Amino acid sequence: MMGTRGADLPARALVPAAVLTAAACAVPAVRQLDGLGAVGGAGATGWTVCCVLAAVHAGCVVLTRERGPWAGLAAPGRAGRAREADGAPPLVFPVLLAGVFLLPPSGAALVAVPGALLAPLGAGAGQRLWHAARLVLALYAAGLVRALCERACGAQGAVQRAELPLALVAAPFVAVTFALVLAVLDGTRTAVTGGRVPATLRRGLCPRTVGPHLVHGAAGLMMAVLWRSAYGPVAGLFVLLPMLLSSWGFAQYRAERAAYRATIGSLVKSVDIKDRYTCGHGERVGRACALIARELGMGERRAEELRLAGLLHDVGKLGVPTRVLRKNGPLTPAERQEIERHPELGDEIVRGIGFLGEARPAILHHHERYDGDGYPYGLAGARIPQAARIVAVADAFDAMTSTRSYRRGRPVEAALAELERCAGSQFDPQAVGALVRALAKHDWARLVADVPGPPSALDAEDASAARAGAGHGAAAGGRPGGGNVPAR
């Protein structure tokens, strides 16, 4: 018990420590902003600029956190960090980074506090304080880097003089510093709560996240330059209009993708319900596909497409009559043809889902064999799309290692040995090798521990039908009686 309390201590101390450090960074603003004098259009003082930017930032947070067409454009808290990792452009960051260019570091840090304490909606006090502290620290660090860059490059006062080319010198360094500090703070919090720090840092510093921050830095600089120009603060705020429109468009895109993903979830659930004894099969195949893709050096986007291909590879079963799927006894040639139509039916079902990429050809061709004896088109070797070859390996691996009502699953080692035996005839040797290497690094049972399996016991009729279904899968690989690895 004492050990557990000792392990919890860093997690409990992190938020107070971050808040105290942030307060120490922001306190000098009282003196610095008082002495700043007129710093913008209409002779605005430092406190005026700070308060206006803080109000605009808080307004953007309130606007984007409520339900409606603007929801999700800000990125507070845990949900916001996930959206940020997805490349969503938070509307509020240009306002914060404008403060970095208009104010001393401590003053820029204060800009984030009111809005940060308003978000996320429904969060507790600890979460709000953490969100505020991480933004304060990131803005303070960005302000210090801005001052150092301007001093090193002789660009001091470039923003005040509205000299845009010279003022651009510090912008990328400011944006990267802001992203870096946020990523390090989030990684630290992940570490003290027992999470995976490298994964958190990679998400925070990946190009898809740093890139939007560079855009936010440029937009913040434009706000600052226009603010200091003869046109005054109102001109600076106009920079938010294109950001607002682009963010709204991105929010609509995200909503459309969410709808597609919900559709995919419903399709997978429907397959599980129709073919009960393979419940969870699609999810496991999807995870195996992603493992193979990463082992082959594919990027995250392709790995995700292959995961979706694994999830949906059997969606064509929705078009196969239930009496055929659950037939008690051998299949007739006509019924076997019905079964073998499911890849083409699956391709028709997913035709309207626009973001599947490689998943569509994988669904259509996942029963092709490497030696050309598969279906629906008898493709061989490299003529079979790579994604389909990967799905075929993952599909057979899960079929062998999954326990059914009529048999126990094989051990992982035995299933891999069987795949290696059939590599070059039924399966792509490269995909088989990648799965073998990946599972030497990962515990398969742990990777799929949360995936629900089929019912623990079926009645006699269903069990008999399941045996017949297993025969369908074994025969589906191609050459009858050829010792095919089951593909379902």
C-alpha positions as CSV (number, residue, x, y, z in Angstrom):
1,M,0.0,0.0,0.0
2,M,2.8,2.4,0.8
3,G,4.5,1.6,-2.5
4,T,1.3,2.5,-4.3
5,R,1.0,5.8,-2.5
6,G,4.6,6.5,-3.2
7,A,4.0,5.9,-6.9
8,D,1.0,8.2,-6.9
9,L,2.9,11.0,-5.3
10,P,4.5,12.4,-8.5
11,A,1.2,12.3,-10.3
12,R,-0.5,14.2,-7.5
13,A,2.4,16.7,-7.2
14,L,2.7,17.5,-10.9
15,V,-0.3,19.8,-11.3
16,P,0.6,21.9,-8.2
17,A,4.2,22.1,-9.3
18,A,3.2,23.2,-12.8
19,V,0.7,25.8,-11.4
20,L,3.4,27.2,-9.1
21,T,6.0,27.4,-11.9
22,A,3.5,29.1,-14.2
23,A,2.6,31.6,-11.5
24,A,6.3,32.4,-11.1
25,C,6.5,33.0,-14.8
26,A,3.5,35.3,-14.9
27,V,4.0,37.4,-11.8
28,P,6.6,39.7,-13.5
29,A,3.9,40.8,-15.9
30,V,2.6,43.2,-13.2
31,R,5.8,45.2,-13.4
32,Q,6.5,44.7,-17.1
33,L,3.1,45.6,-18.4
34,D,2.9,48.7,-16.2
35,G,6.1,49.9,-17.7
36,L,5.3,49.1,-21.3
37,G,3.4,52.3,-22.1
38,A,1.6,52.7,-25.4
39,V,2.2,49.6,-27.6
40,G,-0.3,49.6,-30.3
41,G,-3.0,51.4,-32.3
42,A,-4.7,54.2,-30.5
43,G,-1.9,54.3,-27.9
44,A,-3.0,51.0,-26.2
45,T,-1.1,50.2,-23.0
46,G,0.4,46.8,-22.3
47,W,-2.4,46.0,-19.9
48,T,-5.0,47.0,-22.6
49,V,-3.4,44.7,-25.2
50,C,-3.2,41.8,-22.7
51,C,-6.8,42.2,-21.6
52,V,-8.1,42.5,-25.2
53,L,-6.2,39.4,-26.3
54,A,-7.3,37.5,-23.2
55,A,-10.9,38.4,-23.9
56,V,-10.7,37.4,-27.5
57,H,-9.1,34.1,-26.6
58,A,-11.7,33.4,-24.0
59,G,-14.5,34.3,-26.4
60,C,-13.0,31.9,-29.0
61,V,-12.9,29.1,-26.4
62,V,-16.5,29.7,-25.4
63,L,-17.6,29.8,-29.0
64,T,-15.8,26.6,-30.0
65,R,-16.6,24.5,-26.9
66,E,-20.4,24.5,-27.1
67,R,-22.4,22.1,-29.2
68,G,-23.1,23.4,-32.7
69,P,-21.3,24.1,-36.0
70,W,-18.2,25.6,-34.3
71,A,-17.8,22.9,-31.7
72,G,-14.4,21.2,-31.6
73,L,-12.3,24.0,-33.1
74,A,-10.5,24.7,-29.8
75,A,-8.2,22.1,-28.3
76,P,-8.5,22.1,-24.5
77,G,-7.8,19.2,-22.3
78,R,-7.5,15.5,-23.2
79,A,-10.0,15.5,-26.1
80,G,-8.3,18.6,-27.5
81,R,-4.9,17.0,-27.5
82,A,-6.3,14.1,-29.4
83,R,-7.8,16.5,-32.0
84,E,-4.5,18.3,-32.1
85,A,-2.7,15.0,-32.9
86,D,-5.2,14.5,-35.7
87,G,-4.1,17.7,-37.3
88,A,-7.1,19.8,-36.3
89,P,-6.3,23.6,-36.4
90,P,-7.4,25.1,-33.1
91,L,-8.7,28.6,-33.6
92,V,-7.4,30.0,-30.4
93,F,-3.6,29.5,-30.9
94,P,-3.1,32.4,-33.3
95,V,-4.5,34.7,-30.6
96,L,-2.1,33.3,-28.0
97,L,0.9,33.5,-30.3
98,A,0.0,37.1,-31.2
99,G,0.5,37.9,-27.6
100,V,4.0,36.4,-27.7
101,F,4.9,39.0,-30.4
102,L,3.0,41.9,-28.8
103,L,3.9,41.5,-25.1
104,P,6.9,40.5,-22.9
105,P,7.0,36.8,-22.1
106,S,5.2,37.1,-18.7
107,G,2.4,39.2,-20.3
108,A,2.0,36.7,-23.2
109,A,1.6,34.0,-20.6
110,L,-1.2,35.8,-18.9
111,V,-3.3,35.9,-22.2
112,A,-4.0,32.2,-21.9
113,V,-5.3,32.1,-18.3
114,P,-9.0,33.2,-18.6
115,G,-9.8,31.0,-21.6
116,A,-7.8,28.1,-20.3
117,L,-9.8,28.1,-17.0
118,L,-13.1,28.1,-19.0
119,A,-12.1,24.9,-20.8
120,P,-12.7,22.0,-21.2
121,L,-16.4,22.0,-20.6
122,G,-17.3,19.9,-17.6
123,A,-13.8,19.3,-16.5
124,G,-12.7,19.5,-12.8
125,A,-10.6,22.1,-11.2
126,G,-7.5,20.1,-11.4
127,Q,-7.8,19.6,-15.2
128,R,-8.5,23.3,-15.7
129,L,-5.5,24.3,-13.7
130,W,-3.3,21.9,-15.6
131,H,-4.5,23.2,-18.9
132,A,-3.9,26.8,-17.9
133,A,-0.5,26.0,-16.5
134,R,0.8,24.2,-19.6
135,L,-0.3,27.0,-21.8
136,V,1.3,29.6,-19.6
137,L,4.6,27.7,-19.5
138,A,4.5,27.2,-23.3
139,L,3.8,30.8,-24.0
140,Y,6.4,32.0,-21.6
141,A,9.0,29.8,-23.2
142,A,8.0,31.0,-26.7
143,G,8.3,34.6,-25.5
144,L,11.8,34.0,-24.3
145,V,12.8,32.4,-27.6
146,R,11.2,35.3,-29.5
147,A,13.3,37.8,-27.6
148,L,16.5,35.7,-28.1
149,C,15.9,35.3,-31.8
150,E,15.3,39.0,-32.3
151,R,18.3,39.9,-30.3
152,A,20.5,37.4,-32.2
153,C,19.3,38.5,-35.6
154,G,19.1,42.2,-35.0
155,A,15.3,42.1,-35.4
156,Q,14.4,43.9,-32.2
157,G,11.4,46.2,-32.6
158,A,10.6,44.8,-36.1
159,V,7.1,44.0,-35.0
160,Q,6.6,47.4,-33.4
161,R,7.8,49.0,-36.7
162,A,5.6,46.6,-38.7
163,E,8.6,45.4,-40.7
164,L,7.2,42.1,-41.8
165,P,10.2,40.4,-43.5
166,L,12.5,41.1,-40.5
167,A,9.7,40.2,-38.1
168,L,9.4,36.8,-39.7
169,V,12.8,35.6,-38.4
170,A,11.5,34.6,-35.0
171,A,8.1,33.2,-36.1
172,P,9.0,29.6,-36.8
173,F,11.2,29.3,-33.7
174,V,8.3,30.7,-31.6
175,A,5.8,28.2,-33.0
176,V,8.1,25.2,-32.6
177,T,9.0,26.1,-29.1
178,F,5.3,26.4,-28.2
179,A,4.6,22.9,-29.7
180,L,7.7,21.4,-28.0
181,V,6.9,22.7,-24.5
182,L,3.3,21.4,-24.8
183,A,4.5,18.0,-26.0
184,V,7.1,17.7,-23.2
185,L,4.6,18.7,-20.5
186,D,2.0,16.2,-21.8
187,G,4.8,13.6,-22.0
188,T,5.7,14.3,-18.4
189,R,2.2,13.9,-17.3
190,T,1.9,10.7,-19.2
191,A,5.1,9.4,-17.6
192,V,4.0,10.1,-14.0
193,T,0.6,8.4,-14.7
194,G,2.3,5.2,-16.1
195,G,1.7,5.9,-19.8
196,R,4.0,5.6,-22.8
197,V,6.1,8.8,-23.0
198,P,7.7,8.2,-26.4
199,A,4.3,7.8,-28.1
200,T,3.0,11.0,-26.5
201,L,6.1,12.9,-27.6
202,R,5.9,11.6,-31.1
203,R,2.2,12.6,-31.4
204,G,3.1,16.1,-30.0
205,L,6.1,16.6,-32.3
206,C,5.0,14.8,-35.4
207,P,4.8,17.0,-38.6
208,R,1.0,16.8,-38.6
209,T,1.0,18.7,-35.3
210,V,4.1,21.0,-35.7
211,G,2.9,22.0,-39.2
212,P,-0.4,23.6,-37.9
213,H,1.6,25.3,-35.2
214,L,3.8,26.9,-37.8
215,V,0.7,28.2,-39.5
216,H,-0.6,29.5,-36.2
217,G,2.7,31.2,-35.6
218,A,2.5,33.0,-38.9
219,A,-1.1,34.0,-38.3
220,G,-0.2,35.3,-34.8
221,L,2.7,37.3,-36.3
222,M,0.3,38.8,-38.9
223,M,-2.1,39.8,-36.1
224,A,0.7,41.5,-34.2
225,V,2.1,43.4,-37.2
226,L,-1.4,44.7,-38.2
227,W,-2.1,45.5,-34.5
228,R,1.0,47.7,-34.4
229,S,0.3,49.3,-37.8
230,A,-1.6,52.5,-38.4
231,Y,-4.8,50.5,-38.8
232,G,-4.8,49.4,-35.2
233,P,-6.1,46.4,-33.2
234,V,-9.3,45.9,-35.3
235,A,-7.1,45.1,-38.4
236,G,-5.2,42.5,-36.4
237,L,-8.4,40.8,-35.4
238,F,-9.4,40.4,-39.0
239,V,-6.7,37.7,-39.3
240,L,-9.0,35.5,-37.3
241,L,-11.7,35.4,-40.1
242,P,-9.8,33.1,-42.5
243,M,-8.7,31.0,-39.6
244,L,-12.3,30.7,-38.4
245,L,-13.5,29.7,-41.9
246,S,-10.7,27.1,-42.3
247,S,-11.4,25.7,-38.9
248,W,-15.1,25.5,-39.6
249,G,-14.4,23.6,-42.8
250,F,-12.0,21.2,-41.0
251,A,-14.7,20.6,-38.3
252,Q,-17.2,19.6,-41.0
253,Y,-14.6,17.3,-42.5
254,R,-14.0,15.7,-39.1
255,A,-17.7,15.3,-38.5
256,E,-18.0,13.5,-41.9
257,R,-15.1,11.2,-41.0
258,A,-16.7,10.5,-37.6
259,A,-20.0,9.6,-39.4
260,Y,-18.1,7.2,-41.7
261,R,-16.3,5.6,-38.8
262,A,-19.7,5.1,-37.0
263,T,-20.9,3.4,-40.2
264,I,-17.9,1.1,-40.2
265,G,-18.6,0.2,-36.6
266,S,-22.2,-0.6,-37.4
267,L,-21.1,-2.8,-40.4
268,V,-18.6,-4.7,-38.3
269,K,-21.2,-5.2,-35.6
270,S,-23.7,-6.5,-38.1
271,V,-21.2,-9.0,-39.4
272,D,-20.5,-10.2,-35.9
273,I,-24.2,-10.6,-35.2
274,K,-24.9,-12.5,-38.5
275,D,-21.9,-14.8,-38.1
276,R,-21.8,-15.2,-34.4
277,Y,-19.1,-17.8,-34.1
278,T,-16.5,-15.4,-35.6
279,C,-17.4,-12.5,-33.3
280,G,-14.4,-10.2,-32.8
281,H,-12.7,-11.7,-35.8
282,G,-12.6,-8.5,-37.8
283,E,-11.2,-6.5,-35.0
284,R,-8.4,-9.0,-34.4
285,V,-7.6,-9.2,-38.1
286,G,-7.5,-5.4,-38.2
287,R,-4.9,-5.3,-35.4
288,A,-2.8,-8.0,-37.0
289,C,-2.9,-6.0,-40.3
290,A,-1.7,-2.9,-38.6
291,L,1.2,-4.9,-37.0
292,I,2.3,-6.2,-40.3
293,A,2.1,-2.8,-42.0
294,R,4.2,-1.2,-39.3
295,E,6.8,-4.0,-39.5
296,L,7.0,-3.5,-43.2
297,G,7.8,0.2,-42.6
298,M,4.5,1.6,-43.8
299,G,3.4,5.0,-42.4
300,E,0.6,5.5,-39.9
301,R,-1.9,6.4,-42.6
302,R,-1.4,3.1,-44.6
303,A,-1.4,1.2,-41.3
304,E,-4.8,2.7,-40.5
305,E,-6.1,1.8,-43.9
306,L,-5.0,-1.7,-43.5
307,R,-6.6,-1.9,-40.0
308,L,-9.9,-0.8,-41.6
309,A,-9.4,-3.4,-44.3
310,G,-9.0,-6.1,-41.6
311,L,-12.1,-4.8,-39.8
312,L,-14.2,-4.9,-43.0
313,H,-12.7,-7.8,-44.9
314,D,-15.8,-10.0,-44.3
315,V,-18.5,-7.3,-44.6
316,G,-19.7,-9.0,-47.8
317,K,-21.1,-11.8,-45.6
318,L,-24.0,-9.4,-45.0
319,G,-25.1,-10.2,-48.6
320,V,-24.8,-14.0,-48.1
321,P,-28.0,-15.8,-47.1
322,T,-27.9,-16.7,-43.4
323,R,-29.1,-20.2,-44.3
324,V,-25.9,-20.7,-46.2
325,L,-23.6,-19.3,-43.5
326,R,-25.2,-21.5,-40.9
327,K,-26.1,-24.5,-42.9
328,N,-25.9,-27.8,-41.0
329,G,-23.9,-30.0,-43.3
330,P,-21.9,-29.8,-46.5
331,L,-22.4,-27.1,-49.0
332,T,-23.7,-27.6,-52.5
333,P,-21.7,-26.1,-55.5
334,A,-24.4,-23.4,-55.7
335,E,-24.1,-22.6,-52.0
336,R,-20.3,-22.5,-52.3
337,Q,-20.6,-20.0,-55.1
338,E,-22.8,-17.9,-52.7
339,I,-20.0,-17.9,-50.1
340,E,-17.3,-17.1,-52.7
341,R,-19.3,-14.0,-53.7
342,H,-18.7,-12.2,-50.4
343,P,-15.5,-10.4,-51.4
344,E,-17.3,-8.8,-54.4
345,L,-20.3,-8.0,-52.2
346,G,-18.1,-6.4,-49.7
347,D,-16.5,-4.2,-52.3
348,E,-20.0,-3.1,-53.4
349,I,-21.0,-2.3,-49.8
350,V,-18.0,-0.1,-49.0
351,R,-17.9,1.6,-52.5
352,G,-19.4,4.9,-51.1
353,I,-17.0,5.2,-48.1
354,G,-14.4,7.6,-49.5
355,F,-11.5,7.4,-47.1
356,L,-10.8,3.7,-47.2
357,G,-7.9,4.0,-49.6
358,E,-6.2,0.6,-49.9
359,A,-8.9,-1.1,-47.8
360,R,-11.2,-1.4,-50.8
361,P,-9.0,-3.6,-53.0
362,A,-8.0,-5.6,-49.9
363,I,-11.6,-6.4,-49.2
364,L,-12.1,-7.5,-52.8
365,H,-9.0,-9.6,-53.1
366,H,-8.3,-11.0,-49.7
367,H,-9.2,-14.6,-50.8
368,E,-6.7,-14.5,-53.7
369,R,-3.8,-17.0,-53.3
370,Y,-0.2,-16.2,-54.0
371,D,0.0,-19.1,-56.4
372,G,-3.1,-17.9,-58.4
373,D,-5.6,-20.6,-57.1
374,G,-7.8,-18.1,-55.1
375,Y,-10.8,-16.1,-56.0
376,P,-12.6,-14.0,-57.2
377,Y,-10.2,-13.4,-60.1
378,G,-7.4,-15.9,-59.7
379,L,-4.7,-13.2,-59.3
380,A,-1.2,-14.4,-58.4
381,G,2.0,-12.9,-56.8
382,A,2.5,-9.2,-57.2
383,R,-0.7,-8.8,-59.2
384,I,-2.6,-9.2,-55.9
385,P,-2.7,-5.8,-54.1
386,Q,-0.2,-5.7,-51.2
387,A,-3.0,-4.8,-48.8
388,A,-5.0,-7.9,-49.8
389,R,-1.9,-10.1,-49.3
390,I,-1.5,-8.7,-45.8
391,V,-5.2,-9.2,-44.9
392,A,-5.0,-12.8,-46.2
393,V,-2.1,-13.6,-43.8
394,A,-3.8,-11.8,-40.8
395,D,-7.1,-13.5,-41.6
396,A,-5.7,-17.0,-41.6
397,F,-3.6,-16.3,-38.5
398,D,-6.6,-15.3,-36.5
399,A,-8.7,-18.2,-37.8
400,M,-6.0,-20.6,-36.6
401,T,-5.5,-19.0,-33.2
402,S,-9.1,-18.3,-32.3
403,T,-11.1,-20.8,-30.2
404,R,-14.3,-21.9,-31.8
405,S,-17.2,-23.8,-30.3
406,Y,-16.1,-27.0,-32.0
407,R,-12.3,-26.7,-31.5
408,R,-9.6,-24.9,-29.5
409,G,-7.4,-22.3,-31.1
410,R,-3.8,-23.3,-32.0
411,P,-0.9,-21.7,-30.1
412,V,0.6,-18.6,-31.8
413,E,3.9,-20.5,-32.5
414,A,2.0,-23.3,-34.3
415,A,-0.1,-20.9,-36.4
416,L,3.1,-19.0,-37.4
417,A,4.8,-22.2,-38.4
418,E,1.8,-23.2,-40.5
419,L,1.9,-19.7,-42.2
420,E,5.6,-20.1,-42.9
421,R,4.9,-23.6,-44.4
422,C,2.3,-22.1,-46.8
423,A,4.4,-19.0,-47.6
424,G,5.0,-18.8,-51.4
425,S,2.0,-21.0,-52.2
426,Q,-1.0,-19.6,-50.4
427,F,0.5,-16.5,-48.8
428,D,2.9,-13.7,-49.6
429,P,6.3,-14.6,-47.9
430,Q,7.0,-11.0,-47.2
431,A,3.8,-10.5,-45.2
432,V,4.3,-13.8,-43.4
433,G,7.8,-12.8,-42.4
434,A,6.6,-9.4,-41.2
435,L,4.0,-11.0,-38.9
436,V,6.5,-13.4,-37.5
437,R,8.9,-10.6,-36.7
438,A,6.2,-8.4,-35.3
439,L,4.9,-11.1,-32.9
440,A,8.4,-11.8,-31.7
441,K,8.3,-8.2,-30.3
442,H,4.6,-8.1,-29.1
443,D,2.4,-10.4,-27.0
444,W,-0.5,-11.2,-29.2
445,A,-2.8,-12.3,-26.3
446,R,-2.2,-8.9,-24.7
447,L,-2.8,-7.0,-27.9
448,V,-6.3,-8.6,-28.3
449,A,-7.2,-9.1,-24.7
450,D,-10.0,-6.5,-24.9
451,V,-11.6,-7.8,-28.0
452,P,-14.8,-9.8,-27.3
453,G,-14.9,-13.4,-28.6
454,P,-17.7,-15.6,-29.9
455,P,-20.2,-17.1,-27.5
456,S,-18.5,-19.6,-25.2
457,A,-21.0,-22.3,-26.2
458,L,-23.5,-22.7,-29.0
459,D,-26.4,-25.0,-29.2
460,A,-26.1,-28.2,-31.2
461,E,-27.5,-26.8,-34.3
462,D,-25.3,-23.7,-34.3
463,A,-22.2,-25.7,-33.4
464,S,-22.9,-28.0,-36.4
465,A,-23.4,-24.9,-38.6
466,A,-20.1,-23.5,-37.3
467,R,-18.4,-26.7,-38.4
468,A,-19.9,-26.3,-41.8
469,G,-18.8,-22.7,-41.8
470,A,-15.2,-23.7,-41.0
471,G,-15.3,-25.9,-44.0
472,H,-16.4,-22.9,-46.1
473,G,-13.4,-21.0,-45.0
474,A,-10.9,-23.8,-45.6
475,A,-12.2,-24.5,-49.0
476,A,-12.3,-20.8,-49.8
477,G,-8.5,-20.6,-50.0
478,G,-8.6,-22.3,-53.4
479,R,-7.5,-25.8,-54.3
480,P,-10.0,-28.3,-52.7
481,G,-8.3,-30.8,-50.5
482,G,-5.0,-29.0,-50.9
483,G,-4.3,-28.5,-47.2
484,N,-5.2,-24.9,-47.2
485,V,-4.9,-22.8,-44.1
486,P,-8.4,-21.7,-43.0
487,A,-9.1,-18.1,-44.0
488,R,-11.7,-17.2,-41.4
